[in-house]
Amino acid sequence: RLRSADFTLQYDSATGDDWDLTLQTTGLQRDTISVADLRATGGGRLTQGEGLAIGGIAGGLDLAVRGISFDDADLDRAVGPALNALLRFDWREDTPLELSEVALSGQDYTLKGRATIKGLTDGLNLTTDLNASLATPDLSRFSGVAGLPVSGAAELDIAGQADPLAGSFALTFDGTTRDLALNQPRLDPLIAGEARLALTVRRDETGITVDTLDIAAIGARLTANGVLKTDATSGRFDLRLPDTSLIAPLLQGPSRLTGTAVQTGTDWAMTVTASGPGNARAGLDASVIIADGQVGTVTGTAELSADNLTPYSALAARKLGG
């Protein structure tokens, strides 16, 4: 649905292949997205196909889009309410649209790169192959679509495929972060400062799959993967610290923490193992019921051994000895 549109195109094949256009729309609404105002100016060259068909079109466009709203709240926050874009493109009949240059700026992020868009003549069932670089001082706006409570700043290279109207994607991220945080008080100090990030993540109608999360910082190395689905979430992690004193000043030396979690409805099966200074070893196998965000019954077994438990009192939030 479209409230209004003003469109001007100047082209005369008798005098040449050049074209110029201006476009303004208001009140654009589709099933999953609405746009209050879109303005575009552009120009380039147009080639004739068979009969009256267009054989190909190439050129550039400047876009200003305001009042963007997605039905998907996570996607809505990631994109933001306004965009400015510069596009250099080339399309030929029966081929995908090639975007040789894309420069996109939103509320507090910039994206530059290139893309190939398929499905323009298939009822706008779009798929986009992209290679781009992203710079943002606030990663938290992308936490919903990534399925991670992430914050901080980043400069990342991005590659993969996305369907913007369906909200699905399969993407890889590789780059550097600054003051990265995952809303984990014990973990976040370890990945503060500058760190290297590699992430492979997919999203479809069934949920979000994190194939690889790898964060290498001065204070820690974290690897993880998992699947986020309604009543069927699962994952694993491996955290290695070269110097445990970063989170517990009385503990000197390396430590390691690994774990898995599998959800079946409201039941969670969890396994955690740990090792640390003082020849410490710990293990936990537990079953936890979590319903409506509330932790219910917890059952399981735990083992703990160390040459001296006293230095671990701060981590355990209680006095230990022996």
NORNOR-V574060 format. One record per backbone hydrogen bond with DSSP energy under -0.5 kcal/mol. CO is the residue of the C=O (numbers start at 1). NH is the residue of the N-H. Records with the same first field share a line. If there is no record, write none. Layout:
# NORNOR-V574060
CO=NH, NH
This chain:
# NORNOR-V574060
1=29
4=26
6=24
8=22
9=11
10=20
12=15, 16
17=46
18=12
19=44
20=10
21=42
22=8
23=40
24=6
25=38
26=3, 4
28=35
32=71
33=30
34=69
35=28
36=27
37=66
38=25
39=64
40=23
41=62
42=21
43=60
44=19
45=58
47=55, 56
50=53
53=49, 55
55=93
56=47
57=91
58=45
59=89
60=43
61=87
62=41
63=85
64=39
65=83
66=36, 37
67=36
69=34
71=73
72=76
73=77
74=78
75=79
76=80
81=67, 68
83=65
84=105
85=63
86=103
87=61
88=100, 101
89=59
90=98
91=57
92=95
96=92, 98
97=99, 117
98=90, 100
99=115
101=88
102=113
103=86
104=111
105=84
108=137
109=106
110=135
111=104
112=133
113=102
114=131
115=99
116=118, 129
117=97
118=127
119=122, 124, 125
122=125
124=126
127=118
128=130, 162
129=116
130=160
131=114
132=158
133=112
134=156
135=110
136=154
138=141
139=142
140=143
142=146
143=147, 148
148=150
151=181
152=139
153=178
154=136
155=176
156=134
157=174
158=132
159=172
160=130
161=170
162=128, 164
163=167, 168
168=163
169=203
170=161
171=201
172=159
173=199
174=157
175=197
176=155
177=195
178=153
181=151
184=187, 188
185=189
187=190, 191
188=191
189=192
190=219
191=180
193=179, 180
194=218
195=177
196=216
197=175
198=214
199=173
200=211, 212
201=171
202=209
203=169
204=207
207=204
208=228
209=202, 211
210=226
212=200
213=224
214=198
215=217, 222
216=196
220=217
221=240
222=215
223=238
224=213
225=236
226=210
227=229, 234
228=208
229=232
231=265
233=263
234=227
235=261
236=225
237=259
238=223
239=257
240=221
241=255
243=246
244=247, 248
248=251
250=252
253=244
255=241
256=275
257=239
258=273
259=237
260=271
261=235
262=269
264=267
266=290
267=264
268=270, 288
269=262
270=286
271=260
272=284
273=258
274=282
275=256
276=280
278=307
280=276
281=305
282=274
283=303
284=272
285=301
286=270
287=299
288=268, 290
289=296
291=294
294=291
297=289
299=287
301=285
303=283
305=281
309=312
310=313
312=316
313=317, 318
